[in-house]
Amino acid sequence: MPAPAHADPLPYGPDTCIQGYVWREARSGDTVCVTPETRSTVAQQNANPKAHKDPNGAYGPESCAQGYVWREAFDGDTICVTPDFRQQMFDDNAAASSRKQANAPEPTPQAAESTIVLEVTGSGEVYSIWSIPFGQVGGDHTKIPFSKSYPLPADEDYVSMNWNSRDDHAKGCRITVDNKVVVNNPQGTGGTCVFTR
């Protein structure tokens, strides 16, 4: 069995954002993942750091004007923003780890397709061989022993096979999945085999 494929390394290291998110970049090295709109707004705020300041306020030249508060995307972030935008920064910081690809759950691997082999054992001939889900797998005058393989989808959980004998020769059936015999009805036990999983 081949070894499972490993995902490519994350293109931007462990801080790579999941689909739909980008680094906030409120300062150099800020890799909190946010929406592109939020990053654009933060970049506009950073480009005009004196906006909404009140140099005569209680906290000196970094004081914010009435109705504005420090952004606080990181410790020491004194860009002045609305209280709602500061709350968004708090929410983004709280959700930071859930937006990193390194912390995203691994995708569930697709179940592999199996190979199933349908066999009628014994000797003689049959009128026909039918199977659910494969339909008619052998027509009139099919010689026994008979064997035919099919791909078996992972979500297929029921396979049956039946036949009508043309003669008095005893017949049996066998179903094999991925080289493992899962049904083995001896000759003379009837004209049906059923496999379920």
N, C-alpha and C positions, 0 to 999 in steps of 0.2 A: 504494500500500500504506500503511495507516495506521501512524503512529509507534507504537512499543511503549509500553505504559502504564508509568509509573514508580510504584514503591511509595510509599505515603504516608510522610512523614517519620516517623522513629522517635519514638514518643510521649514518651519520656523522654530524647531525645538519643542520642548514641553509646553511652551506658552502659545502654541498654534491654536487659533480659535476654531470653534465648530462653524459649519456652514451658516452664513448670514450674519456673522459677527466679525469685528475688526478690533485691533488694539485701540484703546481710548487715547493714549498719548497726551494725557493732561500735563505730563512732564516727561523728560527723557527717561526711558526705561519703564514707563507705565504700560503694562501689558494686560490690564483688565479688559476683557472682551465686551464690547458694546455694539449697538447697531451703528451702521455707517452714518446715519443722521445724527446720533449723539456725538460721534467723533467730530463731525463737521462743526457742530455747535460748540464743542469744547475748543476746537482750533480757532474759531472766530472769537471766542472769549479770551483765549490766550493772546491773540493778536492785538487786543485792546485791553490790557490789564488794568488800566486806570478807570475804565467805565464803571459807573455806579459807586464810586468811592466818595467818602466824605472826610477829607483830611482833618476836619475839626471835630470828628467824632471821638467817642470815648476810648477807642483803641488806636488813636493816632492816625498817621497817614494811610494805614491799611483798613480803616473803618469803612463800613459800607453805608451807603445812603439809605434813607428811610425806605422800608419795604424790601431790602436786599440783605442777604446773609453771605457769609463765606461759603464757597463751593465745597471745600473739604473733600475733594476727590482723594487726597492723600494728606498726611500730617503736614501742616504749614501751608496749605493751599488757601490763599486769601483772595482769590478772584471772587468778585461779588456777583451773585446770581439770585434768582428768585428762590423762595423757600421750596417750591415744588421741584426745581431743578436740583437743589442740594439733596432733596430726598431721593431723586433719581440716582444721584451719585452713590448714596448710601446703599440703595437697592442693587445697583450694578456691582458695588464692592462685595455685597453679601452673596451675589450669584456668580462671582468670578470663577470659582473652581468648576461650576457646572457648565461653563461655556468654553472650557478648554478641551481640545480633542484628546489629550492624554487621559482625561477623566471620563470621556464619553464611553458608554458601553460598547464592547466589541460587537460588530454585526453578527447576527446569528447565521452560522454557516448553512448554506443550502444542503439539505440531505442529499446524499449521493443516490443516483439511480442504480438499481441492482440489475442483475441478469437472471432471468428465470428460464429454466429448461423444463418443457412439458414432454413426458415420455409415456407411451403405451408399450408395455412389456409383453412378452409371449411370442406368439407366431400367428400366421394367417393373414387375414385382411379385414378391413372394416368398411362400412358404408360411408361413414364420415366421422370426424372428430371436431367437436365444438368446444369453445372456451369463452368464459366471461373473464376478462374484458376483450379478448383478442379475436372473437368471432370464429369463423370456420378456419381451423388450422390444418385440416386434412380432408380431402374429398373422397369420392367413391373409389373403391379398390386400393385404398392406402395400405401399403404393406406394413406388417408388424414384425419386428419391433420398429417403433416410430419415435423420433426425437426432433424437437424444434425449440430454438431459443428466442427470447424476446427481451427487449429492455423493459424493466419494471419500474415505473415511477415510484418515488419514495412515498407518495400519498395514496398509492393503490394498496388497499389492505385486504382485498378478497380476489382470489383467482380460483376458478373451477374449470374442470375439463371432463367431458363425457364423450362416449362413442357408442356406436351401434355395430356389433360384430356381424360379419358376413358368413361366419362359419362356426363350428363347434369348438375351435381351439380356445383354451383358457387364456385370458388376457388380464393384465394388471396395469397399474399406473404408478408413476413416480414423478414428483415435482422437486426440482432442485433450485435453490436460490443462492447465488454467489458460491457455487460449488458445495453447498451444504444441502443434503437431502432433508426436506421438510415434510414430505408425504411419501410413503412407500406402501401402497396397497398390493399385496401378493396377487398373483394370477388366480383368477376364479372368484374374486371378491366383489364383482360387479363392475359396472361401466362408468363409474364416477370417481373423481379425485377432487378434493377441496382443500385449498390453503387459505388460512386467515392469519393476520398478524395484528 
